Amino acid sequence: MKPDMPQARRIGVFGGAFDPPHLAHRALLETALNELRLDALHVVPTGDAWHKPRKLTDAAHRLAMVRLAFQDVPRICVDSREIDRAGPSYTIDTLHQIAAEAPGAELFLIMGADQAAALTSWREWQAIVQLAIISVATRAHPSNTNDSIEAERLFPKRFLHLGLPALHVSATQIRSNIANGQPVQTLVSEPVARYIADHHLYLSH
Ligand code: ATP
């Protein structure tokens, strides 16, 4: 009998501010799980996001909402390492750690087209592209960045596009709706909506 070979695994990594997590995030991660046939998908709320101009909501709130939003999705691992880590969050550090924890695994970094278009500004972006297949979801208007992914032009074999229709949902819109007293029921899951209300989040701009 052959000795047991370690199982090569397909692991997804989906980072974001999740301020708050919304239904397009969920549709994106469900599409990625199925289309990429992932064995596991790490959802990684960012700690101190170096590339977001806005001050983010407390990490403890965002982590709690991510758990509520996605905990019932199979093969999801809510991964708090960037929140637990001091200093700014860099995707390259997270990918190196996950690669070291799962030797031989194939990594897929999942993101919307807005983030993919900005990838060449990320720390060690070429190393990111070598470590993981960049798996891109179309972003609906007003992000008009879907056709200008510079990193993909340079490394086309390291990119794939997910079959998710463009969804008109953003965390910005949700925060604005709440601050303006508009409903968000069609944009976030019920437990997340309840958490936001219970903790009086996003009431001011
Ligand atoms: P904000 O409006 O505050 O910038 P966001 O809605 O873009 O937030 P993030 O938490 O920053 O949400 O996004 C995490 C990841 O999910 C990013 O890669 C982003 O591109 C992707 N994403 C968010 N919303 C969508 C959407 N509607 N369609 C496709 N991808 C999305």
Boltz pocket constraint, residues with backbone or C-beta under 6 A from the ligand:
constraints:
  - pocket:
      binder: B
      contacts: [[A, 15], [A, 16], [A, 17], [A, 18], [A, 19], [A, 20], [A, 24], [A, 25], [A, 28], [A, 110], [A, 111], [A, 112], [A, 113], [A, 114], [A, 115], [A, 137], [A, 138], [A, 139], [A, 140], [A, 165], [A, 166], [A, 167], [A, 168], [A, 169], [A, 170], [A, 171], [A, 172], [A, 173]]
      max_distance: 6.0
